[in-house]
Amino acid sequence: MEEMQARFVERLMKDAASDPQACSTAFAPSNIALCKYWGKRDAILNLPVNSSLSISLGSLGTRTDVRRIDAPADAVHLNGLEVPAELPFARRLSGFLDLLRPWLGAGALEVDTRNTIPTAAGLASSASGFAALVLALDRLGGWGMDRRSLSMLARLGSGSAARSVYDGFVQWHAGHDPAGGDSFAERIDSEWPELRIGIVELCVEEKPVGSRDGMNRTAATSALYASWPAQAAADLDLLRNAIAERDFATLGRTAERNALAMHATMLAAWPPLLYFQPGTVEAIHRIQRLRADGLAVYLTIDAGPNPKLLFRSSDEPALRAAFAGLRVADPFGAASPA
Amino acid sequence: MEEMQARFVERLMKDAASDPQACSTAFAPSNIALCKYWGKRDAILNLPVNSSLSISLGSLGTRTDVRRIDAPADAVHLNGLEVPAELPFARRLSGFLDLLRPWLGAGALEVDTRNTIPTAAGLASSASGFAALVLALDRLGGWGMDRRSLSMLARLGSGSAARSVYDGFVQWHAGHDPAGGDSFAERIDSEWPELRIGIVELCVEEKPVGSRDGMNRTAATSALYASWPAQAAADLDLLRNAIAERDFATLGRTAERNALAMHATMLAAWPPLLYFQPGTVEAIHRIQRLRADGLAVYLTIDAGPNPKLLFRSSDEPALRAAFAGLRVADPFGAASPA
């Protein structure tokens, strides 16, 4: 497994474009998929069954500082706290660093990761986390890689991280190459300043099944998963057209249908996978009522319980009134702090 | 439409086997599908896309009294209260009676329907209601029809009523005949005295989308519906084997997976159809925890929010402790009052 990944990294690397640095820093945004990544065609290289499309969340994401240290092992900090080396978070991160160490120069690293969005919001921090790390390492190593290659490197850490190396709308191409060389993300050259993403934060105690396990269980046991790749492909086309034509109803409807179809494939898995919590169902019904009353609001839900709302800036007051404590992201607003 | 139904009825009717009566009475049980009826191949004759399999609920169901009256129009009573002729319940019932009136003799009827299970339990009373009505009319008209023909007559009133003319396990054959002559229900000759059905009653105010509309919307708009007929066919085989071999884990797992797959096809419809309420999701998670703790309990959910539990009599105390106010049906217990 590590060998396949190492060979993949080797092919991506060129001669260093500039001098290595002693330290570096980078920011990467969280992203919300409007057409979901659901199912792997290769679990080692994180190659997806279907292409996906996302919107990055502007200034909501992860800032990562990387520094060379004179120590026997890496030091990992998350949100200001040191993470013991034996915890899964530190082990996953160090494993990823090991893969890249031949191109970083010898020695241990200190990695300081800060998420600019609370964990309670239930946004996948692994996407922005691995993207920020790869961007920071590119500067540290003086690699000067292009974004396309960086997206493939981030993909090795976490599939959806491939999309978080860009702002705005992003498409991650599934690709066909068994070696993974054509499965990269790309920015879609469209801005949509009125677009807003609202995050409904639910209080949830239970630790859900991880999305990696969820994908595997669904692909292996759900009879309905057979319909998913074709639906995702059709939805992606609809979304690209909707973005090009600023057709908000089609964008919202397609994103909502895509997300619910993904959850539907899970519900039909065995054992059944239900990421919804009571508050999720309440929010879905509330959104259907708001829409019946004429409000243009749609939702998407990832492999977790928290709904994310899609709406236009003019409807922000109405949605803040309907969802107390709604956190609103402005994807095309102030430049991200990267 | 009425003409097609009238022709279907005409083919079923034979010469009266005995004298018509002035009044008659009959009981039919509610039934819970373990493999769901979901999708029609003919909406006028109520012909299903897939065969289904159910368990009748013993003494929980509908008792119907029918009496010839000297009046200008039918009189309809539901649970002791007169139902005005213009309400949907009375109109649907009178429309069905009109279809059969040529074989009943001239004159109006009084129909007195009493459900032996509270409406709050969310059991489809149209299934037991139309089955009891057809059984009562058979006696009133002196038709002496066989059960198979009675199941087809009940089917015209409400699809799942075809299954409620029998006790125990029942299979409703989808059939192939476009005229509907081979789409009847049949009793499966197996008893399973330990089997229990628990009904979780949720407090729900919203009136959900009717199952007829739900089916149509799903078949027309859900990309995942394409997978449903094959899954239903496979599940039906598994259930028949599980019944023959008294394999409770397979029975429960298959019923749960079948029900959730049906709900999954709806979730992927547009507009999305979500019959779940917050309490439904809570119950699903609770059942998964109970099962993880070693309790053999499974669930099924119809086109409504209320979960129905499948378990064995020895686990009844544990389930009553986990679900306050659980209503428990004993399908093979005391003979039904019919």
Interface residues (C-beta under 8 A of the other chain):
Chain A: E206 A223 L224 A226 S227 A230 Q231 A234 R253 E256 R257 L260 A261 H263 A264 T265 L267 A268 W270 P271 P272 L274 F276 Q277 P278 G279 T280 V281 E282 I284 H285 Q288 R291
Chain B: E206 A223 L224 A226 S227 A230 Q231 A234 R253 E256 R257 L260 A261 H263 A264 T265 L267 A268 W270 P271 P272 L274 F276 Q277 P278 G279 T280 V281 E282 I284 H285 Q288 R291
